Amino acid sequence: MIIGGPCPCHANQVRPAGAVSRKEPCAEPSDQTAALGPSILHGPIHPAQWMPVPRWPDSLGTEPALAEIPDLRRNHGESGPPPRPGHAARLDGRPVRQLRIREGRLTTMALEAAAPVLIGHGTSQVLTIGFCMFLVGALFLSLMADPERDLVSAYYRGERPLGTLRNAFALSSECIPAGTIIGTTGTIAVSGYDGLFVTLSLLLSLGVLLLVAKTMRDHGRFTVGDLLTRRAESPAVRIAGAVVTLSICVLLLMFEIAGVGVSTALLFGLSGPGAQQVLSLMIGSLIICASALGGMRSANALHIFKAVVLAAASLLTVALVLHDFHWSADAVISAARRSSSFPDRFLGQGMSAVPGASATTAGLDFIGLQLTIVLGVAFMPHIVMRINTTADGPSAQRVVRHAITITAAFCLLAAIMGLGAAAIAGSRTIATTDPGGTSALLRLASHLAGGASTGGGAWFFVLVACAVFAAVLAASASFTLSAAASVAHDLRSRRKRTRPDEGTGVVAARWAGVGVGSLSMVLAVAVQGWNIQFLTTLAMAIAASTVLPALIYSTFWTGYTRGGLLWTLYGGLACAVVLQLSSPAFSGTAFALFPRWHVNWYPLQTVTLISIPAGFLLGWAGSLVSRASDR
């Protein structure tokens, strides 16, 4: 089928000589057009260049013959005259202005064009008021700290340790950023069992953190660099720790800022990359303010606020989902399975596999993803920094135990919300217009709110939207603070030899936060509309390939040297990045960053099956080489 072109039943239609070639749609949709669900183009389209697209992913079900897609150029001189007024191609009643191909793939704008309008006109006013009130409240929380009295220790760890329960809520919130909330719900809605296993892996990552929490707290102070210098105190080690920290935090900040721009534009009914970029800049500026001014105290307030809002929104959403199915979890699961493109495979492993991948490759990819989550989350820089806010090692372990319980409750709620989105909004409908499932939670909220057309429905939709934005603000503030601490504490203090508790240290940390946040905003705006979902797994892979082996060796191997530590950090980082750039997530597949490039010699989408052993091997080899050179 050709979007906007002749339907299959008109493919052989004979046109009179000299007739203008116009692509007329059928009065009744064919089986192929019906396969797209609500995503059916109506009305003629102006002449355009036809471009092939890569293979339709298996997870979306039977291929709806998406063989060619029109490149609707903004420059009408390139592709013929524009459609006459009233005759523009329409999708779900909306003009199709942004459907286009970039590097041979559908961009985010194309997927946005296929998405239904989530809110009505009346709801837009309520959402605007509620969202502005939320932003003002978040900014107020960021200004709670008095900048004149801040010391470095208070800025990085808070003025005093939080109570066990509050710190547990904050730690659980650190482990559940916005990408996890949206992504996990969407993955469950689209891929079923594979998404459910992701939630279990998130829970297991806290089990790993419980094993190392006491060691982290006893030997750490503020940053990853502090933790790594327990065996070899040197500027080179701190610089390496700062490089690893910045690599992780900038990747995560890019993903969060770019994602919130897309989500906000979708909520307000705005289209086009310009609107998304402006929103990314606005919210990114708020993130910089929240993290740079308030430090850890601001981050604590944002995380606890996020936990409360997220808990309220999740509980209410789950209650409405179960109410629709007469409080029967079995009915929700059955409806979700029936709505899938492959009902028989929805509750089995493999729905999220790369299209065309062999069973062995798909299985290894699945194992690699779970390994990335389990071993990556526990060693992220912001998690290390959160552990250092506890009073001592035993307190850190108690905090992690409570956080496991809180996270387990959220995982259960996320599973029900994901299955509810599949059952109510339709798994196939979500996958067809949004293969990543990132819109699943907002679609579910819109359906539960009755299209968000009533007063109560509007405020429910606002509650869910604010929960998502609170997650973005809290997570991004933590990422920015971790990166700023690494720059100001590990890089600047080693170069200037300044005392850590001087007021200049806080000023330097704030300016570092502004610098890192600004860099991340610029990069996020530059990649707006690109498929950058692999950045989150790459960030976790870097943490698992560098901090994990370095900490294990430093704790249990007396022969671990400074040279081995540097080999671990730089080698593990390089291995993870090179393998990711050579994977199907970067090039050669339908939804890769560059589908037309073919540098994907590495067959897996995740890299930890290779990069983690490489980090351990490089640490061992570097220690042997450095000891031999010392002789």
VMD Tcl script that draws the C-alpha trace (Angstrom):
set ca {
  {0.00 0.00 0.00}
  {1.05 3.61 -0.56}
  {0.03 6.12 2.07}
  {-1.92 8.78 0.30}
  {-1.76 6.84 -2.99}
  {-4.23 4.60 -4.81}
  {-5.76 1.79 -2.84}
  {-5.00 -1.76 -3.96}
  {-8.41 -2.14 -5.57}
  {-7.64 0.87 -7.81}
  {-4.12 -0.20 -8.68}
  {-5.16 -1.45 -12.12}
  {-7.61 1.34 -12.88}
  {-7.20 2.63 -16.47}
  {-7.10 6.41 -16.68}
  {-8.27 8.35 -19.72}
  {-5.54 9.74 -21.93}
  {-4.35 13.11 -20.73}
  {-6.05 12.78 -17.36}
  {-4.28 14.27 -14.40}
  {-2.75 11.60 -12.18}
  {-4.60 11.89 -8.89}
  {-4.57 9.37 -6.13}
  {-8.17 8.75 -5.20}
  {-8.93 6.76 -2.07}
  {-11.53 4.04 -1.95}
  {-14.88 4.73 -0.44}
  {-14.43 1.66 1.72}
  {-11.06 0.80 3.23}
  {-9.44 -2.35 1.96}
  {-8.09 -5.05 4.24}
  {-4.66 -3.52 3.89}
  {-5.76 -0.03 4.83}
  {-7.84 -1.41 7.67}
  {-4.69 -3.01 9.04}
  {-3.54 0.45 10.01}
  {-6.49 0.85 12.36}
  {-7.25 4.55 12.85}
  {-4.21 5.59 10.81}
  {-5.93 5.90 7.40}
  {-5.28 8.78 5.08}
  {-8.30 10.46 3.53}
  {-8.24 12.79 0.55}
  {-5.92 13.26 -2.41}
  {-2.29 14.13 -1.93}
  {-0.15 16.34 -4.14}
  {2.55 14.74 -6.31}
  {5.50 13.59 -4.22}
  {8.59 11.51 -4.48}
  {8.07 7.91 -3.36}
  {10.76 6.49 -1.13}
  {11.12 2.91 0.17}
  {11.24 2.33 3.90}
  {12.80 -0.57 5.80}
  {10.99 -3.69 6.83}
  {7.95 -3.35 9.07}
  {8.79 -4.62 12.59}
  {7.36 -8.02 13.50}
  {6.11 -6.64 16.82}
  {3.54 -4.53 14.94}
  {1.80 -7.55 13.51}
  {0.95 -8.36 9.91}
  {2.71 -5.91 7.64}
  {0.19 -3.41 6.26}
  {2.08 -3.24 2.94}
  {3.99 -0.11 3.90}
  {6.16 -0.44 0.82}
  {6.46 3.22 0.03}
  {5.83 6.47 1.84}
  {5.52 9.94 0.31}
  {8.11 12.52 1.10}
  {5.89 15.57 1.64}
  {8.38 18.32 1.04}
  {7.85 21.76 2.50}
  {9.36 23.30 -0.63}
  {6.49 22.92 -3.06}
  {8.80 23.63 -5.98}
  {10.53 20.29 -5.41}
  {7.49 18.09 -5.52}
  {4.74 19.88 -7.39}
  {2.01 22.28 -6.36}
  {0.48 22.12 -2.89}
  {-2.94 20.55 -2.42}
  {-5.88 22.89 -2.97}
  {-7.63 24.24 0.11}
  {-9.97 21.64 1.50}
  {-8.21 18.82 -0.34}
  {-5.21 18.23 1.91}
  {-4.49 14.68 2.95}
  {-5.86 14.05 6.41}
  {-5.09 11.50 9.10}
  {-7.62 10.98 11.86}
  {-9.16 14.29 10.83}
  {-5.84 16.16 11.07}
  {-3.86 17.58 8.12}
  {-0.74 15.55 7.43}
  {2.06 18.12 7.34}
  {4.97 16.36 8.97}
  {4.99 12.88 7.40}
  {8.41 12.58 5.87}
  {11.49 10.41 5.58}
  {14.83 11.24 7.09}
  {17.67 8.89 6.23}
  {15.10 6.41 4.94}
  {13.01 6.16 8.09}
  {9.92 7.59 9.67}
  {10.79 10.38 12.07}
  {9.07 11.12 15.35}
  {6.96 13.67 13.51}
  {5.60 10.94 11.27}
  {4.61 8.89 14.28}
  {3.09 12.00 15.84}
  {0.98 12.49 12.73}
  {-0.35 8.98 13.16}
  {-1.25 9.53 16.80}
  {-4.77 10.59 17.75}
  {-5.50 13.86 19.47}
  {-5.32 13.05 23.15}
  {-7.11 16.09 24.55}
  {-10.02 18.27 23.61}
  {-10.22 22.05 23.45}
  {-11.75 22.38 26.90}
  {-9.19 20.08 28.42}
  {-6.37 22.09 26.89}
  {-7.28 25.07 29.07}
  {-7.42 22.94 32.21}
  {-4.14 21.27 31.29}
  {-2.46 24.62 30.69}
  {-3.57 25.95 34.08}
  {-2.64 22.76 35.91}
  {0.69 22.43 34.17}
  {1.66 26.05 34.87}
  {0.76 25.61 38.54}
  {2.92 22.50 38.61}
  {5.89 24.31 37.05}
  {5.59 27.16 39.56}
  {5.51 24.65 42.42}
  {8.54 22.81 41.10}
  {10.46 26.07 40.73}
  {9.54 27.00 44.30}
  {10.99 23.71 45.52}
  {14.23 24.45 43.68}
  {14.55 27.79 45.51}
  {14.12 26.35 49.01}
  {17.86 26.34 49.73}
  {19.60 29.49 50.92}
  {22.59 30.00 48.61}
  {24.46 32.11 51.16}
  {24.72 29.33 53.74}
  {25.53 26.41 51.47}
  {28.67 24.40 52.11}
  {29.92 21.81 49.67}
  {28.84 18.91 51.89}
  {25.34 20.38 52.27}
  {25.09 21.07 48.55}
  {26.08 17.53 47.53}
  {24.43 15.54 50.34}
  {21.80 17.80 51.86}
  {22.01 19.74 55.11}
  {21.31 16.63 57.15}
  {20.50 13.00 56.31}
  {16.89 12.29 55.47}
  {14.96 9.78 57.51}
  {15.07 6.17 56.38}
  {11.60 6.17 54.84}
  {11.99 9.50 53.03}
  {15.39 8.49 51.70}
  {13.89 5.18 50.55}
  {11.20 7.04 48.61}
  {13.89 9.27 47.08}
  {16.07 6.27 46.15}
  {13.11 4.46 44.61}
  {12.32 7.63 42.67}
  {15.94 7.78 41.46}
  {15.58 4.25 40.08}
  {12.30 5.09 38.30}
  {12.97 8.05 35.97}
  {10.46 9.28 33.43}
  {11.89 7.04 30.74}
  {11.21 4.01 32.93}
  {7.66 5.09 33.75}
  {6.72 5.79 30.14}
  {8.94 3.16 28.54}
  {8.03 0.27 30.83}
  {4.31 0.91 30.51}
  {4.62 1.18 26.73}
  {6.82 -1.92 26.43}
  {4.29 -3.96 28.39}
  {1.45 -2.63 26.24}
  {3.23 -3.46 22.98}
  {5.42 -6.47 23.86}
  {3.63 -8.11 26.78}
  {5.90 -10.58 28.55}
  {9.11 -8.84 27.51}
  {7.92 -5.65 29.17}
  {6.90 -7.48 32.32}
  {10.38 -8.93 32.57}
  {11.88 -5.43 32.36}
  {10.01 -4.46 35.54}
  {11.40 -7.56 37.26}
  {14.93 -6.63 36.17}
  {14.48 -3.17 37.66}
  {13.59 -4.79 40.97}
  {16.58 -7.14 40.79}
  {18.88 -4.17 40.24}
  {18.00 -2.95 43.73}
  {18.93 -6.40 45.02}
  {22.39 -5.88 43.53}
  {22.51 -2.43 45.09}
  {21.72 -3.95 48.49}
  {24.85 -6.11 48.22}
  {27.16 -3.15 47.57}
  {25.38 -0.33 49.45}
  {27.48 -0.64 52.61}
  {30.74 -0.65 50.64}
  {29.63 2.37 48.62}
  {28.74 4.36 51.72}
  {31.80 3.38 53.75}
  {34.27 4.28 51.02}
  {32.41 7.01 49.14}
  {31.85 10.67 49.85}
  {30.19 12.59 47.04}
  {30.99 11.26 43.58}
  {32.04 8.15 41.66}
  {35.57 9.56 41.71}
  {35.57 9.48 45.53}
  {34.50 5.84 45.44}
  {37.18 4.82 42.95}
  {40.10 6.51 44.73}
  {39.90 4.22 47.75}
  {42.69 2.10 46.23}
  {44.63 4.68 44.23}
  {44.29 8.38 45.03}
  {45.48 10.35 42.02}
  {44.20 13.10 39.71}
  {44.22 10.65 36.80}
  {41.72 8.38 38.55}
  {39.43 11.29 39.39}
  {39.59 12.54 35.81}
  {38.68 9.07 34.55}
  {35.78 8.89 37.00}
  {34.58 12.31 35.84}
  {34.75 11.25 32.18}
  {32.62 8.18 32.91}
  {30.14 10.20 34.98}
  {29.75 12.91 32.35}
  {29.32 10.33 29.58}
  {26.45 8.70 31.46}
  {24.72 11.85 32.70}
  {24.82 13.75 29.41}
  {23.31 10.78 27.56}
  {20.50 10.49 30.11}
  {19.85 14.24 30.15}
  {19.64 14.33 26.36}
  {17.03 11.58 26.38}
  {14.96 13.13 29.17}
  {14.94 16.67 27.74}
  {14.21 15.56 24.18}
  {11.48 13.20 25.38}
  {9.71 15.78 27.52}
  {9.63 18.18 24.56}
  {7.83 15.60 22.43}
  {5.41 14.62 25.21}
  {4.56 18.21 26.09}
  {3.93 19.14 22.47}
  {1.67 16.12 22.06}
  {-0.30 17.03 25.18}
  {-0.91 20.59 24.03}
  {-1.77 19.53 20.49}
  {1.30 21.20 19.00}
  {3.09 19.75 15.99}
  {6.37 20.34 14.29}
  {9.96 20.17 15.51}
  {10.01 23.88 16.32}
  {7.38 23.57 19.06}
  {9.13 20.55 20.52}
  {12.48 22.30 20.54}
  {11.06 25.39 22.25}
  {9.40 23.25 24.91}
  {12.61 21.27 25.41}
  {14.49 24.53 25.97}
  {11.88 25.86 28.42}
  {11.71 22.72 30.53}
  {15.45 22.19 30.28}
  {15.97 25.67 31.72}
  {13.75 24.76 34.65}
  {15.81 21.62 35.20}
  {19.01 23.67 35.30}
  {17.45 26.06 37.80}
  {16.20 23.23 40.02}
  {19.53 21.42 40.14}
  {22.01 24.32 40.07}
  {20.37 26.48 42.74}
  {19.17 23.97 45.29}
  {21.60 21.07 45.03}
  {20.73 17.85 46.80}
  {18.08 19.49 48.99}
  {16.19 20.57 45.90}
  {16.61 17.11 44.38}
  {15.28 15.52 47.58}
  {12.19 17.73 47.53}
  {11.56 17.04 43.84}
  {11.93 13.28 44.26}
  {9.58 13.10 47.24}
  {7.09 15.34 45.45}
  {7.37 13.12 42.38}
  {6.84 9.98 44.48}
  {3.62 11.39 45.96}
  {2.22 12.56 42.60}
  {3.26 9.36 40.84}
  {1.72 7.19 43.54}
  {-1.57 9.10 43.38}
  {-1.72 8.99 39.58}
  {-0.74 5.31 39.39}
  {-3.20 4.17 42.06}
  {-6.06 6.11 40.48}
  {-5.22 4.82 37.00}
  {-5.02 1.21 38.18}
  {-8.30 1.57 40.08}
  {-10.05 2.89 36.95}
  {-8.59 0.11 34.81}
  {-9.69 -2.62 37.20}
  {-13.10 -0.98 37.59}
  {-13.63 -1.17 33.83}
  {-12.99 -4.92 33.98}
  {-15.07 -5.57 37.12}
  {-11.94 -5.82 39.30}
  {-10.72 -8.91 37.48}
  {-7.00 -9.04 36.67}
  {-7.62 -12.09 34.46}
  {-10.06 -10.08 32.36}
  {-7.46 -7.32 31.88}
  {-4.81 -9.83 30.78}
  {-7.21 -11.59 28.41}
  {-8.30 -8.31 26.81}
  {-4.68 -7.19 26.44}
  {-3.74 -10.46 24.77}
  {-6.67 -10.28 22.35}
  {-5.75 -6.74 21.33}
  {-2.21 -7.75 20.39}
  {-1.06 -8.38 16.83}
  {0.05 -11.84 17.96}
  {-2.28 -12.99 20.76}
  {-0.52 -16.33 21.07}
  {2.88 -14.68 21.58}
  {1.83 -11.75 23.76}
  {2.56 -13.61 26.99}
  {5.69 -15.25 25.62}
  {9.25 -14.08 25.12}
  {10.30 -12.56 21.80}
  {7.76 -9.83 20.95}
  {10.43 -7.12 21.29}
  {12.99 -8.90 19.12}
  {14.71 -7.10 16.26}
  {12.85 -7.79 12.98}
  {14.58 -10.55 11.05}
  {16.78 -11.62 13.97}
  {17.36 -15.31 14.54}
  {16.05 -17.05 17.63}
  {19.56 -17.19 19.07}
  {20.20 -13.49 18.49}
  {16.80 -12.56 19.93}
  {17.47 -14.66 23.02}
  {20.91 -13.14 23.57}
  {19.48 -9.66 23.10}
  {16.81 -10.36 25.70}
  {19.39 -11.64 28.19}
  {21.65 -8.68 27.44}
  {18.88 -6.17 28.10}
  {18.05 -7.70 31.47}
  {21.74 -7.83 32.38}
  {22.11 -4.18 31.41}
  {19.27 -3.14 33.70}
  {20.20 -5.37 36.64}
  {23.91 -4.45 36.70}
  {23.67 -0.96 35.25}
  {21.10 0.80 37.44}
  {22.89 -0.02 40.70}
  {26.12 1.69 39.59}
  {24.77 4.84 37.96}
  {26.43 8.05 39.26}
  {23.21 9.52 40.67}
  {22.51 6.27 42.54}
  {26.02 6.36 44.04}
  {25.41 9.96 45.08}
  {22.06 9.04 46.64}
  {23.65 6.26 48.71}
  {26.17 8.80 50.02}
  {23.34 10.90 51.51}
  {22.70 8.23 54.16}
  {24.31 8.44 57.60}
  {26.43 5.27 57.40}
  {26.71 1.81 55.83}
  {23.97 0.07 57.84}
  {21.63 3.01 57.22}
  {22.29 2.68 53.50}
  {21.29 -0.98 53.61}
  {18.08 -0.17 55.48}
  {17.21 2.50 52.93}
  {17.73 0.07 50.05}
  {15.53 -2.57 51.72}
  {12.67 -0.09 52.05}
  {13.25 1.10 48.49}
  {12.90 -2.47 47.22}
  {9.42 -2.67 48.75}
  {8.39 0.69 47.28}
  {9.77 -0.18 43.84}
  {8.05 -3.57 43.89}
  {4.73 -1.82 44.47}
  {5.37 0.51 41.54}
  {6.37 -2.40 39.29}
  {3.05 -4.07 40.06}
  {1.16 -0.86 39.26}
  {3.19 -0.37 36.06}
  {2.36 -3.91 34.94}
  {-1.37 -3.30 35.42}
  {-1.18 0.07 33.66}
  {0.69 -1.44 30.72}
  {-1.76 -4.30 30.35}
  {-4.62 -1.84 30.81}
  {-3.26 0.34 28.02}
  {-3.11 -2.69 25.74}
  {-6.63 -3.76 26.71}
  {-8.33 -0.35 26.55}
  {-6.33 1.70 24.05}
  {-5.42 -1.38 21.99}
  {-1.98 -2.93 21.74}
  {-2.07 -3.02 17.95}
  {-3.29 0.58 17.70}
  {-0.49 1.76 19.98}
  {2.16 -0.24 18.13}
  {1.02 0.84 14.67}
  {1.28 4.55 15.39}
  {3.99 4.43 18.08}
  {6.23 1.34 17.83}
  {8.09 2.26 21.01}
  {4.86 2.51 23.00}
  {5.89 5.82 24.58}
  {2.39 7.25 24.20}
  {0.69 4.26 25.85}
  {0.31 5.80 29.30}
  {-1.12 9.09 28.01}
  {-3.43 7.21 25.64}
  {-4.69 5.13 28.54}
  {-5.28 8.25 30.63}
  {-7.17 9.86 27.74}
  {-9.42 6.81 27.32}
  {-10.08 6.50 31.05}
  {-10.96 10.20 31.20}
  {-13.61 9.70 28.55}
  {-11.46 11.44 25.98}
  {-10.60 14.01 28.62}
  {-13.70 15.99 27.68}
  {-15.32 16.32 31.09}
  {-14.19 18.36 34.05}
  {-13.22 15.38 36.18}
  {-11.65 13.63 33.22}
  {-9.60 16.72 32.42}
  {-8.17 16.94 35.91}
  {-7.39 13.22 35.92}
  {-5.52 13.67 32.67}
  {-3.66 16.64 34.21}
  {-2.70 14.47 37.20}
  {-1.18 11.79 34.98}
  {0.62 14.38 32.86}
  {2.05 16.10 35.94}
  {3.27 12.75 37.28}
  {5.23 12.25 34.08}
  {6.66 15.77 34.18}
  {7.53 15.45 37.86}
  {9.48 12.32 37.00}
  {11.36 14.19 34.26}
  {12.22 17.11 36.55}
  {13.36 14.94 39.45}
  {15.44 12.55 37.36}
  {17.02 15.30 35.29}
  {17.88 17.30 38.41}
  {19.72 14.26 39.76}
  {21.60 13.70 36.50}
  {22.62 17.36 36.36}
  {23.70 17.41 40.00}
  {25.81 14.26 39.56}
  {27.55 15.69 36.51}
  {28.09 19.07 38.20}
  {29.57 17.42 41.29}
  {31.94 15.41 39.14}
  {33.17 18.53 37.33}
  {33.46 20.77 40.40}
  {34.66 18.18 42.91}
  {36.76 15.77 40.83}
  {38.12 18.04 38.11}
  {38.26 21.56 39.56}
  {39.31 20.69 43.10}
  {42.11 18.44 41.85}
  {43.41 21.21 39.58}
  {43.00 24.13 41.99}
  {43.81 22.19 45.17}
  {40.99 24.04 46.94}
  {39.36 22.90 50.13}
  {36.05 21.12 49.45}
  {34.04 23.11 52.02}
  {34.78 26.57 50.67}
  {31.98 28.70 49.30}
  {33.73 28.85 45.96}
  {33.13 25.11 45.62}
  {29.37 25.63 45.66}
  {29.60 28.44 43.11}
  {31.73 26.22 40.88}
  {29.23 23.37 41.22}
  {26.35 25.65 40.25}
  {28.16 26.94 37.19}
  {29.11 23.38 36.29}
  {25.44 22.40 36.51}
  {24.53 25.27 34.20}
  {27.22 24.21 31.75}
  {26.29 20.53 31.70}
  {22.59 21.31 31.50}
  {23.09 23.78 28.66}
  {25.21 21.29 26.71}
  {22.58 18.60 27.18}
  {19.81 20.99 26.06}
  {21.68 21.91 22.90}
  {22.28 18.26 22.06}
  {18.67 17.34 22.86}
  {17.37 20.07 20.56}
  {19.79 18.98 17.83}
  {18.52 15.38 17.90}
  {14.84 16.30 18.34}
  {12.80 13.86 16.27}
  {15.55 11.26 16.02}
  {15.28 7.78 17.47}
  {17.58 8.03 20.51}
  {15.98 5.42 22.75}
  {19.20 3.40 22.78}
  {20.91 6.17 24.79}
  {19.39 4.92 28.06}
  {20.65 1.37 27.59}
  {24.05 2.73 26.51}
  {24.27 4.80 29.71}
  {23.47 1.78 31.85}
  {25.94 -0.34 29.86}
  {28.71 2.20 30.51}
  {28.02 2.10 34.26}
  {28.00 -1.70 34.31}
  {31.18 -1.93 32.22}
  {33.22 0.58 34.23}
  {32.06 1.22 37.80}
  {31.01 -2.39 38.49}
  {34.36 -4.09 37.67}
  {36.32 -1.23 39.27}
  {34.37 -1.54 42.52}
  {34.56 -5.35 42.60}
  {38.31 -5.38 41.96}
  {38.95 -2.58 44.47}
  {37.05 -4.45 47.16}
  {38.21 -8.02 46.68}
  {41.56 -7.99 44.82}
  {44.63 -6.65 46.58}
  {46.62 -6.78 43.34}
  {44.43 -4.21 41.62}
  {46.58 -1.24 40.64}
  {46.09 2.30 39.45}
  {46.93 1.22 35.92}
  {44.33 -1.55 36.04}
  {41.74 0.92 37.31}
  {42.40 3.32 34.43}
  {42.29 0.47 31.91}
  {38.94 -0.61 33.37}
  {37.39 2.85 33.18}
  {38.62 3.99 29.79}
  {38.57 0.52 28.21}
  {35.08 -0.36 29.44}
  {33.77 3.03 28.28}
  {35.35 2.69 24.83}
  {34.16 -0.90 24.42}
  {30.54 -0.04 25.29}
  {30.45 2.99 22.98}
  {32.12 1.28 20.00}
  {29.88 -1.78 20.22}
  {26.75 0.38 20.52}
  {27.75 2.39 17.45}
  {28.17 -0.92 15.61}
  {24.81 -2.35 16.68}
  {21.42 -2.56 14.92}
  {20.16 0.19 17.25}
  {22.49 2.65 15.52}
  {22.25 1.62 11.86}
  {20.89 -0.86 9.36}
  {17.40 -1.52 10.79}
  {14.01 0.14 10.34}
  {13.98 2.13 13.56}
  {17.72 2.65 13.98}
  {19.22 6.10 14.25}
  {20.64 5.80 10.72}
  {18.73 3.04 8.87}
  {20.53 3.62 5.57}
  {23.97 3.21 7.09}
  {25.27 -0.33 7.41}
  {27.95 -0.41 10.07}
  {26.00 -2.83 12.25}
  {28.57 -5.64 12.25}
  {27.75 -6.30 15.92}
  {24.49 -8.33 15.84}
  {23.01 -7.44 19.26}
  {21.23 -4.26 20.32}
  {22.69 -4.44 23.84}
  {26.42 -4.52 24.51}
  {26.84 -5.68 28.09}
  {27.35 -9.35 27.21}
  {30.70 -8.25 25.74}
  {31.52 -4.95 27.46}
  {31.20 -6.15 31.08}
  {33.61 -9.10 30.63}
  {35.86 -6.73 28.67}
  {35.93 -4.31 31.63}
  {36.99 -7.08 34.00}
  {39.55 -8.42 31.54}
  {41.07 -4.99 30.93}
  {41.32 -4.33 34.66}
  {43.17 -7.61 35.17}
  {45.48 -7.03 32.19}
  {46.20 -3.43 33.16}
  {47.14 -4.47 36.69}
  {49.54 -7.12 35.37}
  {51.14 -4.70 32.94}
  {51.55 -1.94 35.52}
  {53.07 -4.31 38.09}
  {55.48 -5.63 35.49}
  {56.55 -2.11 34.53}
  {57.11 -1.21 38.19}
  {59.62 -4.02 38.53}
}
mol new
graphics top color blue
foreach p $ca { graphics top sphere $p radius 0.5 }
foreach p [lrange $ca 0 end-1] q [lrange $ca 1 end] { graphics top cylinder $p $q radius 0.2 }
display resetview
